[in-house]
Amino acid sequence: GVTKVIVTAGSIAQSKEARVMVEEQQFPKMLFSTVGCHPTRAEEMQGQAQVEELRQVLAGDEVDGTGRVPRRIVAIGECGLDYDRT
């Protein structure tokens, strides 16, 4: 059966939503997420402020009671150049 699922985010808003989804889930060791902005949404990335927004999503991993950071975000994805579609 399926034991782990990665929620793929393709925009800044989806990255934030995915993070909330995996942190508030009922089964904490099952859902994980990515952070990124798909090339077809490149217009969202107009400057350093948007890059900082994504960094803030990544930086949100807080230290748990064991002193370790629970890694809910497992990849930076849906980023790059897509000349075929943009």
RAFENFEN-V546412 format. One record per backbone hydrogen bond with DSSP energy under -1.0 kcal/mol. CO is the residue of the C=O (numbers start at 1). NH is the residue of the N-H. If there is no record, write none. Layout:
# RAFENFEN-V546412
<<CO/NH> <CO/NH>>
This chain:
# RAFENFEN-V546412
<<5/32> <7/34> <10/38> <11/15> <12/16> <13/17> <14/18> <15/19> <16/20> <17/21> <18/22> <19/23> <20/24> <27/30> <30/5> <32/7> <33/74> <35/77> <38/41> <39/42> <41/44> <42/45> <44/46> <47/51> <48/52> <49/53> <50/54> <51/55> <52/56> <53/57> <54/58> <55/59> <58/61> <64/67> <68/64> <70/72> <72/33> <75/35> <82/86>>
